[in-house]
């Protein structure tokens, strides 16, 4: 019985995986990307790839190499703060910019010098009015206005950090020797985790650590650990798949994304680690960095010379559906990319605005086509979109390139996919979908393979699936009609 249940779960995850949102490569092919940051106001993407800093202002369709200083310093980290300042950590100190002119200036006052060079900056933590950086010479803090660095190293070993995190008035530092923590108001570091940690993230009262723990003790193995008491104790969150090394971690209210070696490129959990699925990248890929861009999730991957198509930056659209209306610029819900047949392109509309678009490469304005329904694309088309707000101000122009007619392995969006795609996802009360044929059969299956909801002879038209009685977690929705059978994964939130 136990083997049967496991088999059902495996088949469920395999079947639903092909229907999940797809990762689309949007640039920096054949490059290893180690750090990502996005500007929430204009959607600009900053990516550190093999020691260089790249910028894309057009949804990843084109990239500009940014020059940090005259000596071409090796870039290690990029971070943006709430005021729009861009901080770049390099092997020659830290630099800052606050414009779209792509100019950076050094802000190294107070840092020690070694052979005329400042220490390497590998971690940056932006606080409300101050900054903290992790360097090869230790941790330093500064007021944002003055940028005068002060050592913050008491009891901290001499080690280059991997990540810095501020959580509940404490700093946490991830390093190869473990995790260290100190109050913000005094440098009193103490070690709270004793294995290699590569990345940190926090949500509410929980801190997550991407770790590299190996050995023969299966109770200790795992890529992700969590602490609910400010680091006093840690417990494994990810499943024990042998030497599963965590490289990066990202979280929102309930979901976790972990980049791993030996783990299908990474792991994904819809319910804070209660259940796990693959990240959905190619098996040999490794996710090294995550970032949110409006309603989309970005991941930077590692390049392997012996693996075709590895490396580069990937995007998964419409991941953070509840945040879609918070974006100040229109976004493509239908993923830009290459398809082998025509498709329907859908956009989000920012609050208190109208969205206009062009199909001929021109810059849209209030005299352009008004977006009111999905755009039909049956040939290669560059779509440019802009939001005009009620006060007549305009957003940035976002654009997406949709190539038609080249077989790439991407699943083309058919008519049934478009009309039957369930929303919102995640959901908490109802899941809405369109039934294309009469006498359809609808069922919902949980991760244990149990049917928790079903209805037969559903008629054509709009259908509201009640989900408020379901426990939070990941489910499979199955819609069977005379035309075909479709499966989708969806998440029920508290």
Beta strands, then each sheet from edge to edge (+ up, - down):
strand 1: 24-27
strand 2: 33-38
strand 3: 45-49
strand 4: 52-56
strand 5: 64-66
strand 6: 75-80
strand 7: 86-90
strand 8: 93-97
strand 9: 105-106
strand 10: 113-114
strand 11: 117-118
strand 12: 121-126
strand 13: 130-135
strand 14: 138-143
strand 15: 150-151
strand 16: 163-167
strand 17: 170-175
strand 18: 178-183
strand 19: 190-193
strand 20: 196-203
strand 21: 206-213
strand 22: 222-227
strand 23: 235-236
strand 24: 245-251
strand 25: 256-261
strand 26: 266-269
strand 27: 277-278
strand 28: 287-293
strand 29: 296-301
strand 30: 312-316
strand 31: 337-339
strand 32: 343-345
strand 33: 353-358
strand 34: 369-370
strand 35: 375-377
strand 36: 381-389
strand 37: 398-404
strand 38: 430-435
strand 39: 440-445
strand 40: 451-458
strand 41: 461-466
strand 42: 473-480
strand 43: 485-492
sheet 1: 1+ 30- 29+ 28-
sheet 2: 2+ 3- 4+ 5-
sheet 3: 6+ 7- 8+ 9-
sheet 4: 10+ 11-
sheet 5: 12+ 13- 14+ 15-
sheet 6: 16+ 17- 18+ 19-
sheet 7: 20+ 21- 22+ 23-
sheet 8: 24+ 25- 26+ 27-
sheet 9: 31+ 37+ 36- 33+ 34-
sheet 10: 32+ 35-
sheet 11: 38+ 41-
sheet 12: 40+ 39- 42+ 43-
end
